[in-house]
């Protein structure tokens, strides 16, 4: 049995911004989305936010963590 969750584009954008907030890079996501909106021509805003989120998440995972 499969369960599918269908989200509107606005809900997807909200979810990605919320995840970025929880992970500590909300403002970086906002800046990256603005940067992409200037540099690229995306058909849909949700694609631009998804691309920005994926790029930042990948770069955050690649950074070494500091242990206290």
C-alpha positions in Angstrom: 0.0 0.0 0.0 1.4 3.4 -1.0 0.5 6.7 0.5 1.0 9.9 -1.5 1.0 13.3 -0.1 0.1 16.0 -2.5 1.2 19.5 -1.8 0.5 22.7 -3.7 3.5 24.7 -4.9 2.9 27.3 -2.1 2.9 24.5 0.5 6.2 23.1 -0.9 7.8 26.5 -0.7 6.6 26.9 2.9 7.8 23.5 3.8 11.3 24.1 2.4 11.6 27.5 4.2 10.5 25.8 7.4 13.1 23.0 7.0 15.8 25.6 6.3 14.7 27.5 9.5 15.0 24.3 11.6 18.4 23.5 10.1 19.7 27.0 10.6 19.9 28.4 7.1 16.7 30.3 6.6 18.3 33.6 5.7 20.9 31.9 3.5 18.0 30.2 1.6 16.2 33.6 1.1 19.5 35.1 -0.2 20.1 32.1 -2.5 16.6 32.3 -3.9 17.1 36.0 -4.6 20.4 35.3 -6.3 18.8 32.6 -8.5 16.0 34.8 -9.4 18.4 37.4 -10.8 20.8 34.9 -12.5 18.3 32.3 -13.9 15.0 32.1 -15.6 13.0 29.5 -13.7 9.5 28.7 -14.9 8.1 28.3 -11.4 9.1 29.8 -8.1 8.8 26.5 -6.3 11.5 25.0 -8.7 13.8 28.0 -7.8 13.3 27.5 -4.0 13.8 23.7 -4.4 17.1 24.3 -6.3 18.3 26.8 -3.7 17.4 24.5 -0.8 19.1 21.5 -2.4 22.3 23.5 -3.1 22.5 24.8 0.4 21.7 21.5 2.0 24.4 19.8 0.0 26.9 22.5 1.0 25.9 22.3 4.7 26.4 18.5 4.7 29.8 18.9 3.1 31.0 21.3 5.9 32.9 19.7 8.8 31.1 20.0 12.1 32.9 21.3 15.1 32.7 19.3 18.4 33.0 21.1 21.7 
